[in-house]
Each structure stands twice: as structure tokens, then as C-alpha cells.
């Protein structure tokens, strides 16, 4: 990508005020885009614009997308990044928790995409990038609901309905990323240092993925330079999905 790959384009990033979302929003802005971070707590620094949005509330989503278009006159790029985690096996979470995780991680993408589609259809460069996960491909312990939602995100990315409308849809599948959410999980562990070491060890590169690395992949998929890339899920997981290493000796 060039330094001005996104000049003249308007982008929305859900969950854009922290972690991967914030890193992506900053990168898009550095490439010349008008960038709006939609978030429950949308405190961001200029040139980013923050708008409060609850992806589990359809009216909140519609109002936020309308506000973006009212301000900038267009919408070209949608990054569906907002999501929540969940711990436990199938038996550990009740129906309410399963519904809650799907409501944010899957139906949230549906709501935001649905609200954005009329504007994306007008764009000469329309791109959607969803944040999936290694958990959509690989079974992880104590992550049943989360894995299920990310598998659904991957499948939704492969839906072919809008490609002839000129809207490209792709996804990234991060491994365990060094984000505030992982930080909170580690803080709850009996031995945070040992838990971090274990998370690092399950990725072949031997460390956590950085938010900037995921953001770079998202920005590539959203870029006009990736105009022939659609229906693709790009792993940014330190080799976790594709590599099988022998134990170190």
C-alpha cells in the first residue's frame, strides 16, 4: 500500500476505540481515509471521529451509520471488528450467554453491514473486512461459544450475495493477539506469567500477534490495491492454523 492508499475514502471501524480496531482506524487514517470509530465508548483522538454505537441494538447501528454519511457524504469501507469473548465449554454457559455472544459477534456484523449496504453500493470502491479468528478454524479449550461465533463470521464472509454489486467482502483470522481483552484474561489467571507463556507457545512464532500486524492485514484487504481479492479469510496467527512443528529439543 502507498502512503495515501485510502485518500478520499470514508471508513467505519466497529470496536474502533481500542485494540485491533483502534490500530486499524489509525492506519486507515494515515492512508488518507476519513475514519469513524463506532464503539460503546468512542473516545478517540483526531483525526479519528468517534460515534457511540451498540452493535446489539439495530436502532443504534442505523443512527450511527446515518451520522457517518451525514458528516462525510459517503461510506466506502466497513471494518466489522466489534466483538466480545466467552469462556467455558458447551455445558458451562446457559442460553442467555450463548445468545449474548452471538448477538454481538455475529448479528452485530449483520446489523452494521445491513445498515451500510445502501451506501456501499454507491461507492466505486466498496470493501468490507470482518474480524474472524483462529477460533473459527481450530478448536480451542474453554472457548465453545466464541469458536462457534467466529466460525459463523467466516461463513458469513463467504456469502456471495453482493459481489456483483461491487462490494468485496473478506476477513482476517487473528491468532491470540496482544490486546486489552487478552490482558484482562491474563489478569484473572492464577499465574498470569505462566498463562502468557502458554499462549505464546501455542503459536509457532513463539509470541502473541500484535494489533498492528492484524491492522496491516485488514488495511491490505480493504485497500483498492486488493481489488481482485474477495471471499478470502487471511490468517494472521503466527502459523497456528497451518503449521505443525515438532516439539523443541
Secondary structure by P-SEA (a helix, b strand, c coil): ccccccccbbbbbcccccaaaaaaaaaaaaaccbbbbbcccccccccbbbbbbccccaaaaaaaaaaaaaacccccbbbcccccccccccccccaaaaaaaaacaaaaaaaaaaaaaaaaaaccbbbbbbbccccccccccccaaaaaaaaaaaaaaaccccccccbbbbbbbbcccccaaaaaaaaacccaaaaaaaaaaaccccccccaaaaaaaaaaaacccccccccbbbbcccccccccccccc
